[in-house]
Amino acid sequence: MVPDDVAAQAAGLDEQELDSVVDEDDVIDDEDLVDDEDLVEDEDDEDEADEEADFSSLEEEGEIAADYIEGLLDIADLDGDIDMDVEGDRAVVSVVGATLDELVGDDGEVLEALQELTRLAVHRKTGIRARLMLDVGGFRARRRSELAELGRSVAAEVERTGEPKKLRAMSPFERKIIHDAVALAGLRSESEGEEPNRRVVVFPGG
């Protein structure tokens, strides 16, 4: 298990930080049309620039996070290779190695804590709240598959019985996978309760 003082030392964070409407009679001449086309092109260029800036920002988040995790591995004397990627609107940092169970913990509890510490480390560097995802040893990929199957199974049960089904408490990452699977099955689900005991309830359709 990773000692608490190691995680705190690696974080370097105080506890406080944790905490135009156009009328039909209007006539558009060719010159106006050209101007409008130029405007659209300018807007497209701006959108592309914004996307490039966002991608660059996410890459920066990933690099900061990777450096942070690398430092943690060194302190804890653990071996692991670090991969960085960008998926949608978030950076993804993955640690792959043969002896990383200590960084996952029971049901991914240690991994969730490390992810929050890593997000805070990135926030401290950039001043921007990070939504990056940290995975260790492929845990999240395996967990996503398991939870998607659970969501489908529960949805089938609820559809058959017509009775709502309440699941055990889960992390935000886990709940989202359940919600997505239930929605794909055509049923409705909601989260209820307060963290860390927040859980998904699946309801019959109709």
Secondary structure, DSSP 8 states (H G I E B T S, - for coil): ---HHHHHHHHT--HHHH-----TT----HHHHHHHHHHHHHHHHHHHHHHHHHHHHHHHHHHHHHHHHHHHHHHHT---EEEEEEETTEEEEEEE-SS-GGGT-GGGHHHHHHHHHHHHHHHHHHSS----EEEETTHHHHHHHHHHHHHHHHHHHHHHH---EEEEE--HHHHHHHHHHHHHTT-EEEEES-TTS-EEEEE---
